[in-house]
Amino acid sequence: MKKLLLSAFALLMTLAAGAQTVTSPNGNVSVKFWLQDGRPTYEMSYKKKAVVKPSHLGLELAKDKHASNGQDEQNLMDGFTVKDQQTSTFDETWTPVWGETKTIRNHYNEMAVTLNQASMNRDIVIRFRVYNEGMGLRYEFPQQQKLNYFVVKEEHTQFAMTGDHTAWWIPGDYDTQEYDYMETRLSEIRSHMREAITPNASQTPFSETGVQTSLQMKTADGLYINIHEAALVDYSCMHLNLDDKNMVFESWLTPDAQGNKGHLQAPCVSPWRTVMVSDDARDILASNLILNLNEPCKIEDTSWIKPVKYVGVWWEMINGKHQWSYTFDLPSVQLDHLDYTTTKPHGLHGANNDNVRRYIDFAAKHGFDQVLVEGWNIGWEDWFGKSKDYVFDFQTPYPDFDIKALNDYAHSKGVSLQMHHETSASTRNYERHLEAAYQLMNKYGYTAVKSGYVGNIIPRGEYHYGQWMNNHYLYCIKEAVKHHIMVNAHEAVHPTGLCRTWPNLIGNEAARGTEYEATNGSKPFHTTILPFTRLQGGPMDYTPGIFEMDMSKNNPNNPNHVNSTLARQLALYVTMYSPLQMAADMIENYEKHMDAFQFIKDVAVDWDDSRYLEAEPGQYITIARKAKGENNWFVGCTSGEKGHLSVLSLDFLELGRQYIATVYADAPDAHYKTNPQAYVIRKGLVDAKTVLRLKAAPGGGYAISIIEATKDELKGLKKLKM
């Protein structure tokens, strides 16, 4: 690690008309800061093109009985003078516990400006870190007499856009990110908002122009811009509200039950507000800016944190073949985001001993690490029946789930079970039971837990993404460290890179996942957008691998259809990065297509290198990844409604070596609607000079395994030509 402090270095700073400027290491990104009539103001450019026009910064404070005298009489928005400014550069290379690459470079130039508000004798620091692909800024509050405990009424961080950009967005809901994306101009967000929120309307008081981050945009002249946040700790989640007359976004924080946006005590800092930019969409996918803005790993011994490939008793409940509850005949209900009014289960309790053993046997036979079992514990009948607020104790199994015998059986097969904790959004109840629940996991050898927060948060009035709940999610992760447990949280706040600091946060949902394909469906272009948005903050437990697209084949009461080809389902194991990957379909559906299932068995879940070969949000993404500790590569391509033709160079392979490539591609007549299970498999020799022409069908894709060949394997194989 190399850190060099610079006092007055012309490369980083210019002092003209009271403005200070900091540029990225390669000089492409520039951020200028100044005070406009005492109000903090900044702008950002890329290759001398404006990205963010002059935009104001600051926070509005709320009156509070605990505030120091007079503290609430003036906001932290204006009346400032520059008290000090410091610049530095930082360059390190760090090794993630798991990740898309073996190492990550963290290289930035920094400017920290200390501002004094003379009328109140208060200081704040605004810190900018500028990377080659963008920048982050945050507010810092030093310990001081006149700014101790304070309440944020609203944060007023602005991002003034340069035009009416194309945007891929979801509504600014405080409780769910599980929406289909909209693709519109910024000026069209207002007119499309009601269309966007109708399927998922929650308790959030919607703004007509409020959207969630990560927000991906594209300008008319070909710049790709992404706005998000990093290191969300002890603060409320940031959405964005658009002034669509002037094309200015402003931060829009999730409120608490009293309507406040944050309760802070100095010394403290806000999360980073991030803007990524490039003229090549692949740079957005390759960026580690969000991770780099988080603190280094705080877990001393990480040897117990291991990537996981798993199967599970889950999809059969999602599609309605079986039910979670042992005793309760699930009625036709709408449970939060999933509509079961047309998918009433016709089967029995899924988490029974015989069925779980069947999945354990399948996992052991095909080399999977774990078996997730949902619906194993008492309480589901009360929750679905809505008879109680506090229904789960996370310890008591149903009579047909022998927790000791099943764990013993799994361990005898070299497999472990994966725990499931559905909190029913009753957060205090979960915290009361958390220590005993984690102890139970340790007793039976569970190493990972999938937690869920379906429903309105209890205590009433809190939202999923408010400061109170964000502190809860992190509390669970920290407590899990004490028990050597990895956490995969569903319905939690969007990730902001905290998995760098706490790598036992092995996965999150925090977006519209595969489960919707069994009920409401998702747009065909959905998986071409998520890597630009949701995955910017950390890996997603998307639960891919669905082979049977006609849900009525699983449950005659379910008329829904998965909007994907089978070949694209394979590609998602590469394009939807996660160290926690599920083969989500039911065993019987895999047994019909074992030739295609081979890719899921072969594909890695941890990587030494990742190459972003093709990318255009809403249209296509093609990624190649090199397996951890091996010389084997895997390629995935996912396409939208129009399909995609790739002219794919394999020049990322090592020169002088030969590989066996197995291509799992859409058949010529494949289509996500009419012929989703049509695929072809071809095999042959490739090397670094090979170029393949591959076509992804509408809503389709392709996957390739590229395994280094031995001398014996070379015999009889021909060069692959496609």
N, C-alpha and C positions, 0 to 999 in steps of 0.2 A: 504494500500500500504506500502510496505517495501523496503527501499533502503539502502544498506550498502556499503560504500566505503572501499575498501581494498587497502593497499599500497603495501605490498609484501607478498602475500598469496600463499603458496606452491601449494594449490589445483588448482589455476588458472594459475600460471606463473612458467615457468622454464627458467633460463638464462644459456644457454649452447651454446658456439660457436657463441655468438651474436644473438641468436634466442630467440624469445618470443613466448610462447604457451598459448592459452586459450582453455579451454574445456567446454563442455556443463554441465548443472547442474547434469545430470545423468552420466557423464563421457564418453558417447558413441561417441560424436563428438569432434574432436580435430582440431584446426587450429593453424598452426605455421607460424610466420612472421619473415623475416630477410631481410637484404640488401645484395644483391649479386653484388659485385663490384659497390656499390652505387645505385643499382636499386631495388625498392621495389619488394619483392617476398614472396609468401605464398604457403602453401599446406594444404590439408584437408584430414582427415581420419575418418572412422566410424568403431567402434569396432576394431580398429587397422588395418583395411583394408584401403588402399589408395583409395580415391575418386577423389581428384584433385591432380595431381602431381605438383611439383614446377612450379609456374606460375607467370609471371611478371604483375606488375600494373603500371599505369601512363597515362598521357595525353599529346598529341601533340598539341601545340599551333599554331595558324595561325597569320600571319602578319596582322595588322589592323592599320589604320590611327589614331584610337582613343587610341591605346595602349600606355602605358607610355614608355618613352625612353628606348630602349634596351630590353623591356620586351619580344619581340618575338624572341630574339636571342638564347634562350635556352628553350627547352621543359621541362615539368614537368614529366620526365621519369627516369632520372639518376642524378648522382652527389650528392646524398643525404647522410646525416648522421642523426643518431637518436638524436633528441634534447630532447625528453621527451617521457615517456610512462606512461599511467595511466590504472588501471584496476578497475573494479567494478562488482557488481552483482545486479540484479534487479528482483523483484518479486511482481507482482500485479495481482489482478483479477478485470476485468472491465465488465460492462454490455452493450452490444450493443443495439442500438435502435431497431433493428430487426436482426435476424440471425439464424444460424443453431443450436446454443446452447444458453441457457439463460445467461451464463457467459463465459468469456474467460480468461484463465490464460496467463499472459505475463511474462515469467520467462527466463532469459538469463544471461550469463556471458559476460562481455565486455572488450575489450582491445582497447585503443585509442593511436596510435603512432604518435607523432609529428615529422615530418621530415623537416630538413633544407637543402636548396640548397645553399651552401656557395657562389658559383660563382655569384648568383643573390641576395643573402640574402632574400630568399623567404621561407615561411613555408607552408606546407600542413599537414593535419591530415588524416590518414587512420584509420577508425573506424571499428572494427569487433564486431558483436553481435552473440553469439553462443547459439543456442537452442538445445533441445534434438533431434529435427528432422532436424537440418541444421544450416545454418549461413547466415548472411547478412554482406556485406562490402560496405562502401561508402567513397568518397573523400569529405573532408571539407576544405574550403578556408577561413581562418581567415582574418579579415580586416588588411591590412598592406600597407606600402608605395609602395613596389615593385610588388604588385599583387593586382591591383584594378579592372579595367575593362579589360577583356580578352576574346579572341575568341578561342573556341575549334575546332581545325581542325579534330582531331580524338581522341577517347578514346581507350586506349590499355589495357583493362582488359582481362586477359587470364584465360581460364579454360582448363587445360591440362588433357585430359581423360586418363584413365589407359588401355584402349583397344578399340577394334572395336565394340562398344556397339550397341545393337538394339535401334532404335530411332523412335519416332512418331513425324513427323515434317510437317510443311508447309513452302513454299518458303518465303524468306525474302523480301516481297513486302512492299514498303513504304505507300501504299494506301489501301490495303485491307487484311483482314485475312480470307476472305470467300473462303477458299479452303477445298477440301477433304484432309484428312490426308494421308500421306505416311508412311508405316512401312518398314524400311530398316535398314541395317547396316550403320554406319557412313561412311564407305568407299564407300557405294553405292549411297550416296546423289548426287554426281556429275552426275552419269549416269542416275538418275531418275529425275533430275531437270526439264528438258524440258517437260517431261511427266506431271510433277506436275503443271507447270505454264500455259500450253496451254489453258485450259478452262477459265482462269482468267487474262490473261496477261494485265497489266496496264502500266502506264507510267514509272514505276520503272525500272532503269537499273539493271537487275538481275545479281547477282553473282551466279556462278555455284555451290557454296557450302554455300550459305547464307540461314539461316533459322530463323524463328521467335521464340520468347519466348512467352509463357512458353513452354520449350522443355522438353519432357519426355523421359527418357532412361532406359534401363535395361541392367545390365552387365551379362557376362556369368556365374558368380558365384552368381547371384540372388540379387544384389543390385539395388534398384530403385532410380534413380537420376533425379532431376528436377532443371532446371536453369531458372530463371525469374528475374524480378525486382520489387521493391516496392517503393511507394511514388514518383511517376513520376510527378514532379512539376518543371516548368520553365526549362525544359531540353528536349532533343530529345529522342524519344523511342529507346530502345536498341533491335537490332537483334543480331545474332551471325554469324560470318563467320568462316568456318572450314578449317584449314590446314589439309587436309585428308591424308597427308603423315605421319604427326606426331601426328594426332588426338588431335589437340589443337584448341579450340574455342577461338575467340577473339571478344570483343564487336564491334558492327557495327551500329553506330548511324545513324538515319534518317537525311539527310541534309536539309538545307533551299535552297531558290532559288539561293543563291550564292555558294552553296556547302559547307558552314560551318555547323558544328554540334552543336554549342551552343554559345550563347552570354551571358556571365556571369559577375556579378559584386559582388565582395566580400563585406561583408561576405556572403557566400552561400555554398550550399552542392549539391552533385550529388544525384540521386536516389540510393537506395540500390541495389546491385547486389546480388542475392540470390541463394543458392544451398541447396536443400533439399535432404535428403538421408535416406533410411531405407531398411531393408531386408524384410519388409512387405508392400505390395502396399497400404494397407488400411491406413497406417500412412501418406502417401502423401495426401490422400483425407481428412483426419482428421486434417491436419495441419492448424494452424492459423498464421503461421510465417509471411506471407505477410501482413495480417491485423495488426499484432503486431508491425511491423516496420513503420507503419504510425502514425501520431500524433493523440491524442485523439480528440473526437468530439468538434468542434468549434461552434456548434449551441446551444445556451443556452436553448431555449424552443423547444423541439422536439415533442411536443404533437400532432402536425399537420402531422407528418410523419407516415403514416399508410400503412401496406402491402395491396396489391390490387389484387383481382381476377377479371378478366375482359373478355368480349367478344368484337367483333368488326366487323365493315365493313372494311374488309381487305383481307381475303383469297379469296374472290370472284374476287378481282382485281388481286391478285397474280396468280390465276389459269386462269384468262382471261375471266371469266364469265361476269364481268362488268369492267368499266374503271374508272380511277381517274377523268378524265376531263369531264366537262359538255358539252362542245361545240365541242370538237375535236375528230374525228374518229381516234383512235390510229392506226398508220400503223404497219406493221411488222418491228420492229426495235430491235436493241440490246441496251438496256439502261444500261450502265456500266456493272454490274455483272450479270444481269438477261437477258436472251435471250428470246425475245418475237417473234422471227421469226416464231415459230410454234404454238404460243398461242394467236393469234389475238383475241381480245375480240369480242364476238358476241352480247353482251348486251349493256345496256345504263349506264349512270352515277350511280355509286353505292351509293354515299352519298346523296341520295334524302330523302325528309321528310318522305315518307311512309316507306321506307326501314329502316331508322334509328329508327323510332317509333317501328317497328317490333323487332329490336334488344333490344330496351329499355324494351319492354314488356317481352321479353325472359329473359333478365337479372334480372328483378324484380321478375319474377315468380320463378326463380331458384337460387336466392340468390347471384347474382354477384354484385360487387361494382360499376363497371364502364363499359362504352361502348366506345371503340376507334372508331373514324370515320376518315378515310383517304380520301383525295380528296374533302374536304368540301370547300376549298378556291380557289379563282381565281389564275391562273398562270400556271396550269398544261398544258394547250393547248400550251402556248408559250414554256414551257420547253421541252415537247416532240417534238415540232416543231423546237426546237433549234433556235428560232428567236431572243432570248434575253439572256443576261447573268444574268440579275436581274429581276426575274419574280414574286416573291412572296412578299406580304406585311403582311401576317400572320394575317390579320384582316378582309378582305373582303370576305364574303361567296358567293358561287354560288347562282343563283336565286332560285334553288330548295332546298336550305338548309336554313331554318329559324332558325338562331342561338338562338334567344331569345325564341321562342316557343318550340324548341326542348329541350333546357336546362330546361325550366320551366316544361315541360312534364316529363323529366327524374327525376327532383327533387321531383315532386309530387308522383313518384313511388319509392322513396327512392334510386335512382340511380343517378350517375353523369356521364357526358360525359368526355372522355379523349381527350385532345387536340393533334393535330398532326401538327408539323412544319417540312416540308421538305425544307431544306435550298438550295437545288440544289448545295451544296458545295460553294455557294456564301457567304462567311463568313462575309465580311464587310457589305453586304446588310442585313444579319441577325442581326448583332450587331446594325445597325442603327434603325431597327424596334423592337429590343428586348424589350425595356421598354414598348412600346405601346402594344406589343403582350402579355406581361405578365399582363399588366393592363386589357386588354380585358378578359383574363382568370379569373382574380379576379372578374370582373364585372359579369360574367356569372356562376361563381362557379366551374370552372375547377380547380382541385387540382394536376393534373399530365399532363406532356407533353411528347410525344414521338417525339424526334427530329431526323432528318435524314441528312446525308451528302453525298448523292449519286453524283458521278461525280468527275471530276478533280477540285482541289481546285482553287477558285478565291480569292485572286490574283494569277495569273498564276505563275507556278514554285514552289509553296509551295506544300508540301505533307501532307497527312492526319495525319502523325505521327511525324511531325517535331515540334520543340520547339514552333514555332509561333502558330500552331494549338492546341497544348496541352494547351497553355495558354488560347486560346479561349474557349475550352471545360470547363475549370475550371472557367473562367469568367462567363459563362452562368449558371453554378451551383451556384456560389456565388450570382449572381443577382437573381436567383430563390429563394434563401433563404429569401430575402427581401419581396418576394411576397407569401411566404409559398407554394411554388410549388415544386413538386417532378419531377425529370428529368430522362428520359429513353432515352439515346443517342444511335442511330444506326449509323454504319459506323464511329464511333469514335475510338480513340486509345484503345489498350487493357487495361483493368482495372489492377490497381496495388495496390489495397487496399485503395484507397482514400475514399471509402464509409464509412470507420471508421471515418474519419475526417469530411466528408460532407455526412451524411446519407440520405439527400434528393436525392443523386445519387442512386436512388432506383433500377436501372437496366441499363444494357448495352447490346448491341448485340455483336459486336466485334468478330465475328466468323461466320462460315457457319451455318445459322439457318434453320428453317423448310421451309422457303420460297423456298429454292432450291429444295425441294422435288416436287414442282409443275412445275419445269422447267428442270434443269439439273440432279436432283437427288443427293443423297449422299450415300456413301458406308454404308453397314449395320452396320459396326463396329463404325461408327462416334460417336454415343452417349456413347460408352464405353471408348472413349479417351478424350472427352471434359472435364469431371470432373478432369482429371489429368493435363490438359493444360489450356484451356481458363478459367475455373472456379476457378483456383488458385488465381486469382486477384480480384474476386468479382462475384456477381450473373449475370446470363445471361438471357435475355429475348429471350428464344429459341422458344417461341410460339408453344408449343406442342398441342396435342389433335386432330389430324387429324383422322377422322373415315372413310372417303371415300378415298381409296388409288388409285382408277382409276380416273385420272383427266378428262378423256373424259366424265365421268358421270356429271361433273360440267360444262364442256365446250367441245363441240364436236370437236373443233379445237385444243384441247390440248391432245396429245397422251401419256403424261408422267405418271409415276407411283411412288407412295411413297414407299420407301424401308423400310417398317416397318409393323409389325402386329398391330392390334388395341390394343391388350393387352399391348404391349410395349408403345404405345402412352400414356396410363394411367400411366405406371411406371415412365415416364419422369417427372411427377409432383413431384416425390420424388427424383429421381436421379439427375435431372438438377435443382439445387437449385436456387430459386429466390423468393424474397418477392413480385414480380410482375409477376403473372402467367396468361397467356391468354388461354382461350378455343378457339383455333384458327380457327376451322372449321366453316362452315356455319350452320345456324339453321336447315335447312332441313336435313342435314346429321346426326345431333345429334338426331333429332326426330325419326329416324329409329332405334336407339340403345339407348333408354332411360335407359335401365337396366345397360348398361356399363357407360353411362353418369353420373350415380349416384356417381361413384367414384370421378369424377371431382368436383361435387357439394360438396362432403364430405371432400375432402382432404384439409388440412390446408396450409397456406402460411407463417406461422411464427412458430418457433420451440423453445422448451425448451431443447431438447436433440437430438442428432443424433448418430447413431451407424452404423459403416461401416462394414458390415457383411462379404462380399466377394468382392474381387477386383483383376482383372488382366487386364491391359490396352490392348485394342484391342479385348478382349474376353467377359468379363462380369463385372458388378458392381451390388451389392445388398446393399441397404441402408434402415435402419429403422429410422424413426423420430417421436418424441413425440410432439404433438401439444401444442402450447403455452397456458399455464394456464389450461390444461386439462390432463386427464389420458388416452388419446386416441393416438394410434400409427398408422402410415402408412408405408408400406413397398413397395419398388419398385425394380425391377430387369430388367436391359437391357442387351441384349446379342448381340454378333456379328454373323458372318456368320455360325459358327458351332453350335449355340444354347448353352444351359447350363442346367445342372441338379444341383439343390440346395438341400442340406439336411439342412433344415433351423430350427435352434433352436430358440424358442421364449423366451429364458431365460432373455431377457431384460425387460420382463413384470414384474410387481410387484407381489411378492409372495403372495399367499393367495387370490388373486382376480381372477375373471373370466371375460372373454371378449367374445364378439361376433365378429368373424372374417368373413369377406366377401372376398373371393379370386376371382380375375378376372384374369384368366389364358388363355394362348394359348390352343386351342383345340388340341387333339392328331395329327390331320392332318394339323395344321396351318403351314404356311410358308410365309415369307414376299413377295415372288414373286408370288406364285400360289394360296395361300389361306389366305390372310392377315386378313380377317374379321372373321375368325373362332376363337371363344372364348367360354369359359365356365365360369359360375359363381357358386361358391359353398359357403355355409354358415354353420357355426357351432360354438360350444364353444371351446375356447382355454384358456390356462393359461401358466404360466412360464415354465412348464414342457413339453409343446407340442413341437413336432418335426414334420415338414412337409417336404415332398418330392415333389418338384415342378420343372417342366421342362419348360424351355423357348425354343421356336422354333427358327430356324435360323432367325436372324433379329427380334427376338421376345422378350418376357419378361412376367412379371406378376406384378400385383399390389394387395395389401391387405390393407383393412381398418380393424383396430382392435379397437373396441369401448367397453369401460367398460360397463358391463351388469348390469341392475337393476334386482331385484328379480323377477318382473313380466316377464321380458324378458327371464329369464332362463327357463321358462316353455315350454316344448315341443321341446326344442333344444337339439341336441345331440353333442357329442364331434366331432370336425372336424378331419377327417383322410384323408390324401392325401400322 
